[in-house]
Amino acid sequence: MSGSETIGSYLNRLAAGRPTPGGGATGALQAAQGAALLGMAARFTTGEGYEDQADRMERIASRSEEIIRTALKVSDDDQEAFAAVAESYKLPGETADEEADRSEAIQRALLGAVEPPRELTRIAAEVIETCAEIVGVVNPNVLSDVAAAAESARAAASTAIVTLEINIRAVDDEGTRDELRRDVERGEVAVATAATVTRRVRDDLAR
């Protein structure tokens, strides 16, 4: 999703029955939303009463903007990578040489396609870890927004996990498969941490 595209336009493309955008691109936008909410929470935790948190919250707010930009790029990259995979499967494979070229092209495209969800796992985990870091000090008025940020990033991490697991089965290189499994594990830790953040927020709000 480019910075100039409206949400309505993007959703129409998403629902149009075309190969892209799909789940991976949408997961990246969920990470961007989580980062934006995190930035908002940081900016509300400033001023009188939060002087000791000023530098920390400024860093978080600044970093959230970087994550938003990264997430939007991941969304675009995912669409391009998936389109390349789809095109590789359309290559002819009637002769032995054509089949060999086709298989090579598919593997090359798949290796490119794993990079967006790998990056998505990393940025989603960062958003969630930061939510866990500030949940005890953030302005109570935006406590629910911290949970919303964690949940948005949790959706992103879960999306990345299933996308990576699909590619683990398709990629031939064992070393790459091992790397992807480690990324899946990172995503699973992030998902569990997000659940902890939300539970803590709900407990705090119930007091």
Sequence and secondary structure as in RCSB ss.txt:
>XXXX:A:sequence
MSGSETIGSYLNRLAAGRPTPGGGATGALQAAQGAALLGMAARFTTGEGYEDQADRMERIASRSEEIIRTALKVS
DDDQEAFAAVAESYKLPGETADEEADRSEAIQRALLGAVEPPRELTRIAAEVIETCAEIVGVVNPNVLSDVAAAA
ESARAAASTAIVTLEINIRAVDDEGTRDELRRDVERGEVAVATAATVTRRVRDDLAR
>XXXX:A:secstr
  TTS HHHHHHHHTTT SSS HHHHHHHHHHHHHHHHHHHHHHS STT GGGHHHHHHHHHHHHHHHHHHHHHH
HHHHHHHHHHHHHHTS  SSHHHHHHHHHHHHHHHHHHTHHHHHHHHHHHHHHHHHHHHTTTS GGGHHHHHHHH
HHHHHHHHHHHHHHHHHHHH   HHHHHHHHHHHHHHHHHHHHHHHHHHHHHHHHH 
